[in-house]
Amino acid sequence: MVKNITVLKGDGIGPEIVTQAIKVLDVVCEKYSHKFNYTEVDIGGCSIDKYGVPITEEGMAKCKAADSVLLGAVGGPKWDNVAPSVRPEKALLAVRSELGLFANLRPTKLFSQLADASPLKPSIVGNGIDLMIVRELTGGIYFGKRRTETVDGEKVATDEMTYSEHEIERIGRVAFESARKRGGRVASVDKANVLDSSRLWRAVMHKLAEEYSDVEYSDILVDNTAMQLIKNPSQFDVIVTENMFGDILSDEASMLTGSIGMMPSASLSEGTLGMYEPIHGSAPDIAGMDIANPIGTIMSAAMMLRYSFDMAEEADAIERAVNKALDDGYRTADIYKDGFKKVGCSEMGTIIASNI
Ligand code: NAD
């Protein structure tokens, strides 16, 4: 199969970690007789430096024309004080909205080899953590109307949270389909005891639950979910929720694994085009030192094969290769402990690629 991948390396550790993911993808191509064409586009601070904008129109067109987009990370102190209209993160929001990326998938997995990296007690994580948060990405309070006005002599600010049935249904379908390929369970998170948007959310999810009767369905309030993620995270398989609840819960969940450098994510459109990136930022404190953990980006590349290219076998091969590197005792600095073999970013990439 021939696939065209637009590569957004970005800033900080972005170029280092994306280079490792490409190293792994190249071996996958060789082994499974595919051809991946890579087109690099500047994004974030490096694009601001060259062109004065965080992504050019031409760059955006190359994202839209691709079969999928692989991203490192953007931003850093150098660009903290640029005008808000051209901040590095603006490019990410623009790509998400131009590509119609409405579904954000964040798997949270505690690798058994790293169980002691979790901040939770072994008695709690003993059963493992392997859950997927499906977050609605283009609706809700982030995209609702907002205003600040003066009422009776004081300032009053309002942010509207709006959801339509079709927006809820399409994210619900992503969650149910995902559960069918995983543990067969969906927990839908809302605040239906207070919010109208949540009551509509729940009604639409219930209809879908009837359609997907093979999937075990439950409703859970967002405040309870925040507690349950700490108390008993292994109860969850797929969690589906709206934009802001998902933003907060997915960061909480990612910390359960104790290692931000390991976590991938996928942002999907209604078609097969998606954007794949690790959940962490550009880590300017360790940029250029060849010590960043490339596993989150390599696992993001595996998600790209699984979700955009329908290459499940190849994705499994990458995940096995990562597991073998950990089994063999290789650790980057962020997950290193005495008794293991410390390797740099590039060496970790080479080891994983050679395990394919
Ligand atoms: P960060 O995720 O970049 O770093 C937080 C901490 O985790 C740092 O100590 C860093 O060294 C470490 N870390 C992150 N990724 C790592 C990896 N792969 N291996 C080893 N250690 C790793 O968050 P931050 O410091 O708050 O943000 C830095 C910059 O990144 C900011 O400009 C921020 O706006 C940007 N950012 C970008 C994205 C994105 O591009 N999607 C996401 C979050 C933050």
Residues whose N, C-alpha, C, O or C-beta is under 5 A from the ligand:
A	BS01	NAD	G72 A73 V74 G75 G76 G261 I279 H280 G281 S282 A283 P284 D285 I286 I291 A292 N293 D334
